[in-house]
Amino acid sequence: MRFFFYLSFLLLLTACSKNKRIIKHIEGRWRLEQILLNDGQYSYPNEIHVFEQGEAGGKTFATWTKYSSDFSDTIVGSYKINKKGNRISFRDDEASPVTEEEATIDDFDKTMLIVRRVDGVFYFYKE
């Protein structure tokens, strides 16, 4: 019985810490180097995405800015990571009305972020 209690506690601790770990390391500049589209083709946009420090818990949005590869186009928006740390929501705050898109976080570490959206898989690398 104790074993199951400890196992449950560890699972709960791990689930909570994933959100905090992502929030802690996502801050900074990320380059979107490639997109694997649903039809199997690749796209190489080389956009820069800047994530500001967010709050753990998945309740509030933090600032997110997207720059085109030549810095001629900028989108200012916000993002939040859900409590489990497996989904990210991107919001375009400049659009009228404001648009929001949710995506799945497939993989994450200090230098890499892989996000699955409706149109494909996005590969971000920290600068």
N, C-alpha and C positions, 0 to 999 in steps of 0.2 A: 504494500500500500504506500509506503514511504517513497519507493522508487517512482511510482506514478505521479506522486505529488511533486517530487523534484523534477521529473521530466516535464510536467506541465508548467512548472515555474520557469524552467530553462527556455521552453518554447515561447512563453509569454515575454520573457526578458529579451530573447532574440528578435521577436517581432517588433517590439518597441524600439530596440536599439537600431534597427535598419533605417527607420525614418530619421533618427538623430544623426546617424553616420552619414547619410546622404546630405542632409541639411548642412552638416559641418564641412563637407568636402566639395559641395557643388559651387560654392561661392568662387567667382573669378571668371576668367575668359576661357571659353571653349570654342574650338573650331569644328564646325560641321563639315567633315571631310567627304563623306559619301552617304548616299541613300541607296539602299537596295529596294527597288520598286517592286510592286506585286507581280509584274509581268516578267521578272527576272533580270531586267536591265538595271544598270547602275547610273547614278547621277552624281556629279562631283561639284557641289555648289560652293564649297570653301567659305561659307558664311561664318561670321564671328557672333557668338552668343555670350552675353555677359549676364551672369546670375549674381544678384546681390544676396547677402546673408538672409535667410528666412528663419522662421520659428518652427520648432518641432511641434508635432501634433496634428498637422494637416488642416488647420482651421483658417489660417490667414494667408493671403497672397503676399509675395515679395516681388521686388522689381526685377524685370527681365528685359534686356534690350538686344535686338537682333540687327546686325549690320551686314549689308551685302558685301561680296568679296572685294569690291572696289570702293566701299564706304559711301556709295552714292545714294543708297536707300537705307533708311533706319526705321525700325518698328519698336516702339516702346510699349511694353506690356507688363504682365505679371505672371507669376507661376506659383503653384503650391504643390507639395508632395503629400499624398494621403498618409493617414496614421500608420498604415502597414508598411509604407515605403515602397510599394510596388506600382503606384500610378502617379503620374504627373499631369497637372492641368496647366495648359498655356492659355493665357487670356490676352487678346489684342485690345488694349485699352483705348487705342486711337480710332478703332472702327466705330461706326455708328449704324446699328447698335453694337455694343461691345460683344465680341465673339469669344467663345471659349472652346478649346479642344482638349480632350483627355487622351492620354497615351499610357501605354504600359512600359514600365522600366524593366527591360529584359536582363540587363547586367550593369553593374556599376563598381568602379573602384576609384582611387584618387586621381587617375589619369584618363579614364575612359568611361563613357556613358552611352549605353545602347538603348534606344527608345523605339518602341513599335507603335506606329500610328496607323490610321486607316489606309493611307496611301503607300506605306512601306516601312522599312527599318532604317533608322537614322543613327549614324555612328559619329559621336562627338569625342574629341580628344582635347584634354586640357593643355593650355599653352603655358 
